[in-house]
Amino acid sequence: MVPLLIDENFNHRILRGLRLRLPELHYQLVQEVEVFQKEDPEVLDWATTHNCVVITYDVNTMPRYAYVRLEAGQPLSGVVIVPKELAIGSAIDELVILLTCCSLEEFSNRVIYLPL
């Protein structure tokens, strides 16, 4: 299972739904690691260093910093953008498909927007 870093702004009802559907889900919350309340570039750096894909609601700044990182030739373990407008059930379904069908390498250096 692809290891995840759940951004601090992410809806935990979606996370609970993911845990119910994917008991083997491996994740960490930003609030539980040293980049809590840090800027997005630091969160992306931590996630890449720890081989975690970032899951976030942040459609404004996170993708911008991810693309800046890629343009600079720096690696990115991957970012999945879940818009707040996406229904919780749909977000869970989309993430289950993505997480069960893709390897960590397939997220590498990509920003993925849901719905697929």
N, CA, C and O atoms as CSV, one atom per row, in Angstrom:
chain,resi,resn,atom,element,x,y,z
A,1,MET,N,N,0.846,-1.182,0.000
A,1,MET,CA,C,0.000,0.000,0.000
A,1,MET,C,C,0.892,1.246,0.000
A,1,MET,O,O,1.925,1.285,0.668
A,2,VAL,N,N,0.479,2.239,-0.747
A,2,VAL,CA,C,1.222,3.492,-0.862
A,2,VAL,C,C,1.153,4.249,0.468
A,2,VAL,O,O,0.059,4.501,0.973
A,3,PRO,N,N,2.306,4.614,1.039
A,3,PRO,CA,C,2.290,5.393,2.282
A,3,PRO,C,C,1.827,6.823,2.015
A,3,PRO,O,O,2.208,7.432,1.015
A,4,LEU,N,N,1.006,7.348,2.911
A,4,LEU,CA,C,0.418,8.673,2.736
A,4,LEU,C,C,0.823,9.621,3.846
A,4,LEU,O,O,1.084,9.215,4.979
A,5,LEU,N,N,0.870,10.898,3.490
A,5,LEU,CA,C,0.962,11.976,4.472
A,5,LEU,C,C,-0.309,12.790,4.302
A,5,LEU,O,O,-0.517,13.414,3.261
A,6,ILE,N,N,-1.158,12.785,5.320
A,6,ILE,CA,C,-2.443,13.472,5.273
A,6,ILE,C,C,-2.241,14.907,5.753
A,6,ILE,O,O,-1.869,15.148,6.901
A,7,ASP,N,N,-2.493,15.854,4.849
A,7,ASP,CA,C,-2.296,17.266,5.155
A,7,ASP,C,C,-3.227,17.701,6.277
A,7,ASP,O,O,-4.282,17.103,6.493
A,8,GLU,N,N,-2.828,18.739,6.981
A,8,GLU,CA,C,-3.572,19.157,8.169
A,8,GLU,C,C,-4.963,19.675,7.863
A,8,GLU,O,O,-5.806,19.699,8.760
A,9,ASN,N,N,-5.239,20.088,6.644
A,9,ASN,CA,C,-6.555,20.620,6.308
A,9,ASN,C,C,-7.518,19.557,5.773
A,9,ASN,O,O,-8.647,19.879,5.402
A,10,PHE,N,N,-7.086,18.302,5.729
A,10,PHE,CA,C,-7.871,17.252,5.088
A,10,PHE,C,C,-9.013,16.775,5.976
A,10,PHE,O,O,-8.878,16.727,7.199
A,11,ASN,N,N,-10.137,16.423,5.358
A,11,ASN,CA,C,-11.336,15.969,6.049
A,11,ASN,C,C,-11.120,14.568,6.637
A,11,ASN,O,O,-10.881,13.609,5.903
A,12,HIS,N,N,-11.205,14.465,7.931
A,12,HIS,CA,C,-10.945,13.190,8.586
A,12,HIS,C,C,-12.085,12.189,8.421
A,12,HIS,O,O,-11.908,11.004,8.701
A,13,ARG,N,N,-13.247,12.647,7.970
A,13,ARG,CA,C,-14.313,11.695,7.644
A,13,ARG,C,C,-13.909,10.879,6.416
A,13,ARG,O,O,-14.222,9.692,6.325
A,14,ILE,N,N,-13.217,11.513,5.481
A,14,ILE,CA,C,-12.705,10.771,4.323
A,14,ILE,C,C,-11.652,9.776,4.782
A,14,ILE,O,O,-11.640,8.629,4.335
A,15,LEU,N,N,-10.773,10.207,5.669
A,15,LEU,CA,C,-9.740,9.316,6.193
A,15,LEU,C,C,-10.366,8.114,6.902
A,15,LEU,O,O,-9.911,6.985,6.713
A,16,ARG,N,N,-11.398,8.338,7.714
A,16,ARG,CA,C,-12.079,7.227,8.392
A,16,ARG,C,C,-12.675,6.251,7.374
A,16,ARG,O,O,-12.584,5.036,7.546
A,17,GLY,N,N,-13.280,6.783,6.327
A,17,GLY,CA,C,-13.838,5.936,5.283
A,17,GLY,C,C,-12.769,5.119,4.580
A,17,GLY,O,O,-12.976,3.947,4.265
A,18,LEU,N,N,-11.621,5.747,4.337
A,18,LEU,CA,C,-10.497,5.020,3.724
A,18,LEU,C,C,-10.012,3.901,4.628
A,18,LEU,O,O,-9.736,2.796,4.160
A,19,ARG,N,N,-9.907,4.182,5.920
A,19,ARG,CA,C,-9.428,3.161,6.861
A,19,ARG,C,C,-10.393,1.980,6.931
A,19,ARG,O,O,-9.965,0.837,7.091
A,20,LEU,N,N,-11.695,2.252,6.812
A,20,LEU,CA,C,-12.680,1.165,6.823
A,20,LEU,C,C,-12.577,0.305,5.563
A,20,LEU,O,O,-12.702,-0.918,5.620
A,21,ARG,N,N,-12.349,0.960,4.436
A,21,ARG,CA,C,-12.276,0.236,3.158
A,21,ARG,C,C,-10.911,-0.387,2.914
A,21,ARG,O,O,-10.798,-1.399,2.222
A,22,LEU,N,N,-9.868,0.224,3.488
A,22,LEU,CA,C,-8.499,-0.256,3.290
A,22,LEU,C,C,-7.823,-0.429,4.649
A,22,LEU,O,O,-7.058,0.440,5.068
A,23,PRO,N,N,-8.091,-1.527,5.338
A,23,PRO,CA,C,-7.510,-1.731,6.671
A,23,PRO,C,C,-5.983,-1.689,6.680
A,23,PRO,O,O,-5.375,-1.392,7.709
A,24,GLU,N,N,-5.360,-1.986,5.532
A,24,GLU,CA,C,-3.900,-1.980,5.450
A,24,GLU,C,C,-3.336,-0.587,5.148
A,24,GLU,O,O,-2.134,-0.438,4.926
A,25,LEU,N,N,-4.201,0.427,5.140
A,25,LEU,CA,C,-3.782,1.793,4.831
A,25,LEU,C,C,-2.650,2.232,5.754
A,25,LEU,O,O,-2.740,2.106,6.975
A,26,HIS,N,N,-1.585,2.749,5.149
A,26,HIS,CA,C,-0.430,3.247,5.903
A,26,HIS,C,C,-0.377,4.758,5.711
A,26,HIS,O,O,-0.187,5.241,4.594
A,27,TYR,N,N,-0.547,5.504,6.804
A,27,TYR,CA,C,-0.573,6.958,6.694
A,27,TYR,C,C,-0.008,7.603,7.955
A,27,TYR,O,O,0.082,6.990,9.019
A,28,GLN,N,N,0.363,8.853,7.784
A,28,GLN,CA,C,0.740,9.697,8.911
A,28,GLN,C,C,0.018,11.019,8.739
A,28,GLN,O,O,-0.205,11.473,7.617
A,29,LEU,N,N,-0.338,11.623,9.832
A,29,LEU,CA,C,-0.950,12.947,9.803
A,29,LEU,C,C,0.147,14.001,9.917
A,29,LEU,O,O,1.102,13.830,10.675
A,30,VAL,N,N,0.010,15.077,9.173
A,30,VAL,CA,C,0.987,16.169,9.283
A,30,VAL,C,C,1.090,16.617,10.738
A,30,VAL,O,O,2.173,16.979,11.197
A,31,GLN,N,N,-0.014,16.595,11.458
A,31,GLN,CA,C,-0.023,17.032,12.858
A,31,GLN,C,C,0.868,16.174,13.749
A,31,GLN,O,O,1.228,16.592,14.850
A,32,GLU,N,N,1.227,14.976,13.281
A,32,GLU,CA,C,2.016,14.047,14.090
A,32,GLU,C,C,3.493,14.023,13.732
A,32,GLU,O,O,4.261,13.272,14.333
A,33,VAL,N,N,3.899,14.829,12.768
A,33,VAL,CA,C,5.299,14.835,12.350
A,33,VAL,C,C,5.862,16.244,12.479
A,33,VAL,O,O,5.132,17.201,12.740
A,34,GLU,N,N,7.161,16.352,12.293
A,34,GLU,CA,C,7.839,17.624,12.574
A,34,GLU,C,C,7.515,18.772,11.628
A,34,GLU,O,O,7.964,19.895,11.858
A,35,VAL,N,N,6.749,18.522,10.572
A,35,VAL,CA,C,6.404,19.613,9.655
A,35,VAL,C,C,5.021,20.196,9.931
A,35,VAL,O,O,4.491,20.956,9.121
A,36,PHE,N,N,4.441,19.842,11.070
A,36,PHE,CA,C,3.151,20.411,11.451
A,36,PHE,C,C,3.284,21.928,11.534
A,36,PHE,O,O,4.208,22.449,12.159
A,37,GLN,N,N,2.354,22.627,10.898
A,37,GLN,CA,C,2.297,24.088,10.842
A,37,GLN,C,C,3.483,24.710,10.109
A,37,GLN,O,O,3.802,25.882,10.307
A,38,LYS,N,N,4.128,23.919,9.268
A,38,LYS,CA,C,5.210,24.443,8.429
A,38,LYS,C,C,4.639,24.785,7.056
A,38,LYS,O,O,3.508,24.427,6.729
A,39,GLU,N,N,5.434,25.473,6.276
A,39,GLU,CA,C,5.022,25.863,4.929
A,39,GLU,C,C,4.992,24.644,4.006
A,39,GLU,O,O,5.652,23.636,4.259
A,40,ASP,N,N,4.216,24.759,2.937
A,40,ASP,CA,C,4.053,23.650,1.989
A,40,ASP,C,C,5.369,23.087,1.447
A,40,ASP,O,O,5.498,21.867,1.347
A,41,PRO,N,N,6.360,23.929,1.089
A,41,PRO,CA,C,7.607,23.340,0.591
A,41,PRO,C,C,8.264,22.389,1.589
A,41,PRO,O,O,8.845,21.378,1.193
A,42,GLU,N,N,8.175,22.706,2.879
A,42,GLU,CA,C,8.743,21.825,3.895
A,42,GLU,C,C,7.940,20.522,4.014
A,42,GLU,O,O,8.509,19.451,4.224
A,43,VAL,N,N,6.618,20.627,3.877
A,43,VAL,CA,C,5.765,19.433,3.920
A,43,VAL,C,C,6.098,18.523,2.735
A,43,VAL,O,O,6.227,17.310,2.897
A,44,LEU,N,N,6.236,19.113,1.548
A,44,LEU,CA,C,6.578,18.326,0.361
A,44,LEU,C,C,7.956,17.682,0.489
A,44,LEU,O,O,8.153,16.538,0.079
A,45,ASP,N,N,8.899,18.415,1.055
A,45,ASP,CA,C,10.242,17.876,1.253
A,45,ASP,C,C,10.202,16.690,2.217
A,45,ASP,O,O,10.816,15.655,1.960
A,46,TRP,N,N,9.480,16.843,3.323
A,46,TRP,CA,C,9.373,15.766,4.311
A,46,TRP,C,C,8.717,14.538,3.667
A,46,TRP,O,O,9.192,13.414,3.830
A,47,ALA,N,N,7.628,14.765,2.940
A,47,ALA,CA,C,6.916,13.642,2.319
A,47,ALA,C,C,7.813,12.910,1.335
A,47,ALA,O,O,7.811,11.679,1.290
A,48,THR,N,N,8.578,13.651,0.551
A,48,THR,CA,C,9.462,13.020,-0.423
A,48,THR,C,C,10.588,12.264,0.271
A,48,THR,O,O,10.931,11.155,-0.138
A,49,THR,N,N,11.160,12.845,1.304
A,49,THR,CA,C,12.220,12.180,2.064
A,49,THR,C,C,11.723,10.873,2.688
A,49,THR,O,O,12.476,9.905,2.794
A,50,HIS,N,N,10.450,10.852,3.101
A,50,HIS,CA,C,9.882,9.680,3.761
A,50,HIS,C,C,9.027,8.816,2.820
A,50,HIS,O,O,8.303,7.927,3.269
A,51,ASN,N,N,9.122,9.088,1.510
A,51,ASN,CA,C,8.395,8.304,0.493
A,51,ASN,C,C,6.901,8.225,0.759
A,51,ASN,O,O,6.306,7.148,0.704
A,52,CYS,N,N,6.301,9.370,1.046
A,52,CYS,CA,C,4.857,9.448,1.271
A,52,CYS,C,C,4.212,10.330,0.214
A,52,CYS,O,O,4.781,11.341,-0.197
A,53,VAL,N,N,3.035,9.946,-0.217
A,53,VAL,CA,C,2.235,10.760,-1.121
A,53,VAL,C,C,1.372,11.679,-0.264
A,53,VAL,O,O,0.715,11.225,0.673
A,54,VAL,N,N,1.373,12.960,-0.583
A,54,VAL,CA,C,0.586,13.945,0.167
A,54,VAL,C,C,-0.855,13.919,-0.338
A,54,VAL,O,O,-1.106,13.984,-1.542
A,55,ILE,N,N,-1.795,13.824,0.603
A,55,ILE,CA,C,-3.220,13.922,0.293
A,55,ILE,C,C,-3.703,15.223,0.918
A,55,ILE,O,O,-3.540,15.432,2.120
A,56,THR,N,N,-4.301,16.107,0.103
A,56,THR,CA,C,-4.642,17.432,0.601
A,56,THR,C,C,-5.908,17.986,-0.036
A,56,THR,O,O,-6.304,17.581,-1.129
A,57,TYR,N,N,-6.526,18.913,0.668
A,57,TYR,CA,C,-7.624,19.734,0.143
A,57,TYR,C,C,-7.076,21.013,-0.478
A,57,TYR,O,O,-7.803,21.717,-1.178
A,58,ASP,N,N,-5.838,21.315,-0.238
A,58,ASP,CA,C,-5.236,22.597,-0.606
A,58,ASP,C,C,-5.041,22.705,-2.123
A,58,ASP,O,O,-4.019,22.283,-2.664
A,59,VAL,N,N,-6.035,23.274,-2.786
A,59,VAL,CA,C,-5.957,23.429,-4.236
A,59,VAL,C,C,-5.212,24.708,-4.635
A,59,VAL,O,O,-4.895,24.896,-5.809
A,60,ASN,N,N,-4.937,25.571,-3.682
A,60,ASN,CA,C,-4.328,26.865,-4.005
A,60,ASN,C,C,-2.809,26.870,-3.973
A,60,ASN,O,O,-2.170,27.259,-4.950
A,61,THR,N,N,-2.227,26.445,-2.864
A,61,THR,CA,C,-0.769,26.586,-2.740
A,61,THR,C,C,0.004,25.292,-2.920
A,61,THR,O,O,1.105,25.313,-3.470
A,62,MET,N,N,-0.536,24.172,-2.476
A,62,MET,CA,C,0.212,22.912,-2.552
A,62,MET,C,C,0.598,22.554,-3.987
A,62,MET,O,O,1.752,22.200,-4.227
A,63,PRO,N,N,-0.339,22.635,-4.963
A,63,PRO,CA,C,0.075,22.299,-6.338
A,63,PRO,C,C,1.146,23.263,-6.868
A,63,PRO,O,O,2.072,22.850,-7.565
A,64,ARG,N,N,1.010,24.523,-6.535
A,64,ARG,CA,C,1.993,25.515,-7.007
A,64,ARG,C,C,3.386,25.162,-6.510
A,64,ARG,O,O,4.342,25.182,-7.285
A,65,TYR,N,N,3.514,24.840,-5.232
A,65,TYR,CA,C,4.826,24.480,-4.687
A,65,TYR,C,C,5.327,23.147,-5.235
A,65,TYR,O,O,6.530,22.952,-5.408
A,66,ALA,N,N,4.397,22.232,-5.507
A,66,ALA,CA,C,4.803,20.952,-6.101
A,66,ALA,C,C,5.389,21.188,-7.491
A,66,ALA,O,O,6.414,20.604,-7.843
A,67,TYR,N,N,4.741,22.043,-8.280
A,67,TYR,CA,C,5.249,22.323,-9.634
A,67,TYR,C,C,6.561,23.103,-9.594
A,67,TYR,O,O,7.434,22.881,-10.434
A,68,VAL,N,N,6.711,24.009,-8.634
A,68,VAL,CA,C,7.988,24.730,-8.475
A,68,VAL,C,C,9.088,23.722,-8.187
A,68,VAL,O,O,10.185,23.816,-8.736
A,69,ARG,N,N,8.796,22.770,-7.335
A,69,ARG,CA,C,9.765,21.729,-6.986
A,69,ARG,C,C,10.165,20.919,-8.232
A,69,ARG,O,O,11.347,20.661,-8.462
A,70,LEU,N,N,9.186,20.533,-9.007
A,70,LEU,CA,C,9.463,19.752,-10.213
A,70,LEU,C,C,10.248,20.562,-11.240
A,70,LEU,O,O,11.169,20.044,-11.871
A,71,GLU,N,N,9.884,21.832,-11.406
A,71,GLU,CA,C,10.599,22.692,-12.357
A,71,GLU,C,C,12.056,22.888,-11.952
A,71,GLU,O,O,12.921,23.105,-12.801
A,72,ALA,N,N,12.323,22.812,-10.647
A,72,ALA,CA,C,13.691,22.953,-10.144
A,72,ALA,C,C,14.472,21.642,-10.243
A,72,ALA,O,O,15.645,21.587,-9.875
A,73,GLY,N,N,13.829,20.600,-10.736
A,73,GLY,CA,C,14.503,19.314,-10.872
A,73,GLY,C,C,14.566,18.513,-9.588
A,73,GLY,O,O,15.316,17.540,-9.498
A,74,GLN,N,N,13.783,18.913,-8.589
A,74,GLN,CA,C,13.750,18.181,-7.323
A,74,GLN,C,C,12.706,17.065,-7.399
A,74,GLN,O,O,11.676,17.223,-8.055
A,75,PRO,N,N,12.963,15.954,-6.742
A,75,PRO,CA,C,11.985,14.864,-6.769
A,75,PRO,C,C,10.739,15.220,-5.958
A,75,PRO,O,O,10.770,16.080,-5.078
A,76,LEU,N,N,9.666,14.547,-6.276
A,76,LEU,CA,C,8.392,14.716,-5.578
A,76,LEU,C,C,7.769,13.339,-5.470
A,76,LEU,O,O,7.626,12.640,-6.474
A,77,SER,N,N,7.395,12.943,-4.260
A,77,SER,CA,C,6.816,11.608,-4.104
A,77,SER,C,C,5.376,11.552,-4.576
A,77,SER,O,O,4.818,10.464,-4.718
A,78,GLY,N,N,4.771,12.689,-4.819
A,78,GLY,CA,C,3.416,12.744,-5.353
A,78,GLY,C,C,2.476,13.518,-4.454
A,78,GLY,O,O,2.636,13.555,-3.234
A,79,VAL,N,N,1.485,14.139,-5.093
A,79,VAL,CA,C,0.463,14.903,-4.383
A,79,VAL,C,C,-0.883,14.556,-5.008
A,79,VAL,O,O,-1.020,14.516,-6.231
A,80,VAL,N,N,-1.874,14.307,-4.157
A,80,VAL,CA,C,-3.242,14.087,-4.625
A,80,VAL,C,C,-4.095,15.213,-4.060
A,80,VAL,O,O,-4.186,15.403,-2.847
A,81,ILE,N,N,-4.720,15.957,-4.975
A,81,ILE,CA,C,-5.576,17.077,-4.605
A,81,ILE,C,C,-7.019,16.603,-4.621
A,81,ILE,O,O,-7.519,16.135,-5.643
A,82,VAL,N,N,-7.685,16.729,-3.474
A,82,VAL,CA,C,-9.091,16.358,-3.350
A,82,VAL,C,C,-9.868,17.655,-3.132
A,82,VAL,O,O,-9.742,18.271,-2.074
A,83,PRO,N,N,-10.666,18.080,-4.107
A,83,PRO,CA,C,-11.406,19.329,-3.912
A,83,PRO,C,C,-12.461,19.179,-2.815
A,83,PRO,O,O,-13.099,18.133,-2.701
A,84,LYS,N,N,-12.637,20.214,-2.021
A,84,LYS,CA,C,-13.621,20.169,-0.931
A,84,LYS,C,C,-15.036,19.938,-1.450
A,84,LYS,O,O,-15.887,19.413,-0.732
A,85,GLU,N,N,-15.284,20.328,-2.688
A,85,GLU,CA,C,-16.618,20.188,-3.273
A,85,GLU,C,C,-16.960,18.748,-3.617
A,85,GLU,O,O,-18.130,18.420,-3.811
A,86,LEU,N,N,-15.952,17.882,-3.696
A,86,LEU,CA,C,-16.187,16.478,-4.023
A,86,LEU,C,C,-16.868,15.811,-2.829
A,86,LEU,O,O,-16.393,15.905,-1.697
A,87,ALA,N,N,-17.984,15.137,-3.097
A,87,ALA,CA,C,-18.717,14.465,-2.024
A,87,ALA,C,C,-17.805,13.473,-1.307
A,87,ALA,O,O,-16.936,12.859,-1.926
A,88,ILE,N,N,-18.008,13.320,-0.012
A,88,ILE,CA,C,-17.158,12.454,0.805
A,88,ILE,C,C,-17.126,11.028,0.253
A,88,ILE,O,O,-16.052,10.441,0.125
A,89,GLY,N,N,-18.282,10.472,-0.070
A,89,GLY,CA,C,-18.328,9.111,-0.612
A,89,GLY,C,C,-17.576,8.994,-1.925
A,89,GLY,O,O,-16.890,8.000,-2.164
A,90,SER,N,N,-17.700,9.997,-2.771
A,90,SER,CA,C,-16.980,9.994,-4.050
A,90,SER,C,C,-15.483,10.105,-3.825
A,90,SER,O,O,-14.696,9.437,-4.497
A,91,ALA,N,N,-15.089,10.948,-2.879
A,91,ALA,CA,C,-13.659,11.097,-2.571
A,91,ALA,C,C,-13.082,9.774,-2.077
A,91,ALA,O,O,-11.987,9.383,-2.480
A,92,ILE,N,N,-13.812,9.092,-1.211
A,92,ILE,CA,C,-13.353,7.800,-0.694
A,92,ILE,C,C,-13.230,6.798,-1.840
A,92,ILE,O,O,-12.217,6.111,-1.964
A,93,ASP,N,N,-14.262,6.719,-2.675
A,93,ASP,CA,C,-14.229,5.780,-3.811
A,93,ASP,C,C,-13.037,6.060,-4.723
A,93,ASP,O,O,-12.315,5.140,-5.109
A,94,GLU,N,N,-12.835,7.327,-5.063
A,94,GLU,CA,C,-11.734,7.706,-5.962
A,94,GLU,C,C,-10.377,7.357,-5.346
A,94,GLU,O,O,-9.495,6.831,-6.025
A,95,LEU,N,N,-10.222,7.653,-4.065
A,95,LEU,CA,C,-8.950,7.370,-3.400
A,95,LEU,C,C,-8.702,5.871,-3.271
A,95,LEU,O,O,-7.566,5.421,-3.418
A,96,VAL,N,N,-9.741,5.096,-3.000
A,96,VAL,CA,C,-9.583,3.642,-2.907
A,96,VAL,C,C,-9.084,3.101,-4.242
A,96,VAL,O,O,-8.158,2.291,-4.277
A,97,ILE,N,N,-9.684,3.537,-5.320
A,97,ILE,CA,C,-9.241,3.080,-6.643
A,97,ILE,C,C,-7.783,3.462,-6.874
A,97,ILE,O,O,-6.967,2.629,-7.268
A,98,LEU,N,N,-7.470,4.711,-6.629
A,98,LEU,CA,C,-6.114,5.205,-6.860
A,98,LEU,C,C,-5.088,4.455,-6.018
A,98,LEU,O,O,-4.041,4.050,-6.522
A,99,LEU,N,N,-5.391,4.270,-4.737
A,99,LEU,CA,C,-4.425,3.664,-3.821
A,99,LEU,C,C,-4.272,2.151,-4.024
A,99,LEU,O,O,-3.217,1.591,-3.727
A,100,THR,N,N,-5.299,1.502,-4.519
A,100,THR,CA,C,-5.187,0.059,-4.730
A,100,THR,C,C,-4.641,-0.292,-6.108
A,100,THR,O,O,-4.145,-1.399,-6.318
A,101,CYS,N,N,-4.731,0.631,-7.031
A,101,CYS,CA,C,-4.305,0.336,-8.406
A,101,CYS,C,C,-2.934,0.905,-8.765
A,101,CYS,O,O,-2.370,0.538,-9.796
A,102,CYS,N,N,-2.392,1.786,-7.941
A,102,CYS,CA,C,-1.129,2.448,-8.285
A,102,CYS,C,C,-0.041,2.123,-7.271
A,102,CYS,O,O,-0.305,1.949,-6.081
A,103,SER,N,N,1.172,2.047,-7.767
A,103,SER,CA,C,2.323,1.873,-6.889
A,103,SER,C,C,2.897,3.246,-6.547
A,103,SER,O,O,2.541,4.245,-7.172
A,104,LEU,N,N,3.762,3.292,-5.579
A,104,LEU,CA,C,4.407,4.549,-5.197
A,104,LEU,C,C,5.112,5.179,-6.388
A,104,LEU,O,O,5.095,6.399,-6.548
A,105,GLU,N,N,5.723,4.363,-7.213
A,105,GLU,CA,C,6.445,4.880,-8.383
A,105,GLU,C,C,5.514,5.594,-9.355
A,105,GLU,O,O,5.933,6.523,-10.046
A,106,GLU,N,N,4.257,5.168,-9.412
A,106,GLU,CA,C,3.307,5.798,-10.326
A,106,GLU,C,C,2.843,7.171,-9.837
A,106,GLU,O,O,2.310,7.955,-10.622
A,107,PHE,N,N,3.036,7.467,-8.570
A,107,PHE,CA,C,2.724,8.789,-8.024
A,107,PHE,C,C,3.909,9.739,-8.166
A,107,PHE,O,O,3.749,10.959,-8.120
A,108,SER,N,N,5.078,9.175,-8.336
A,108,SER,CA,C,6.311,9.953,-8.340
A,108,SER,C,C,6.275,11.084,-9.365
A,108,SER,O,O,5.940,10.882,-10.532
A,109,ASN,N,N,6.630,12.276,-8.894
A,109,ASN,CA,C,6.729,13.478,-9.726
A,109,ASN,C,C,5.410,13.845,-10.404
A,109,ASN,O,O,5.397,14.363,-11.521
A,110,ARG,N,N,4.310,13.573,-9.719
A,110,ARG,CA,C,2.988,13.890,-10.276
A,110,ARG,C,C,2.108,14.606,-9.260
A,110,ARG,O,O,2.204,14.383,-8.054
A,111,VAL,N,N,1.253,15.468,-9.786
A,111,VAL,CA,C,0.182,16.075,-9.017
A,111,VAL,C,C,-1.104,15.552,-9.650
A,111,VAL,O,O,-1.356,15.773,-10.834
A,112,ILE,N,N,-1.902,14.866,-8.865
A,112,ILE,CA,C,-3.114,14.223,-9.366
A,112,ILE,C,C,-4.316,14.933,-8.752
A,112,ILE,O,O,-4.389,15.125,-7.539
A,113,TYR,N,N,-5.246,15.316,-9.603
A,113,TYR,CA,C,-6.472,15.966,-9.154
A,113,TYR,C,C,-7.634,14.977,-9.215
A,113,TYR,O,O,-7.823,14.285,-10.216
A,114,LEU,N,N,-8.401,14.920,-8.139
A,114,LEU,CA,C,-9.635,14.123,-8.145
A,114,LEU,C,C,-10.795,15.053,-8.495
A,114,LEU,O,O,-10.727,16.246,-8.195
A,115,PRO,N,N,-11.857,14.542,-9.121
A,115,PRO,CA,C,-12.026,13.155,-9.536
A,115,PRO,C,C,-11.153,12.834,-10.742
A,115,PRO,O,O,-10.763,13.713,-11.511
A,116,LEU,N,N,-10.863,11.552,-10.880
A,116,LEU,CA,C,-10.013,11.091,-11.990
A,116,LEU,C,C,-10.706,11.252,-13.328
A,116,LEU,O,O,-10.133,10.914,-14.364
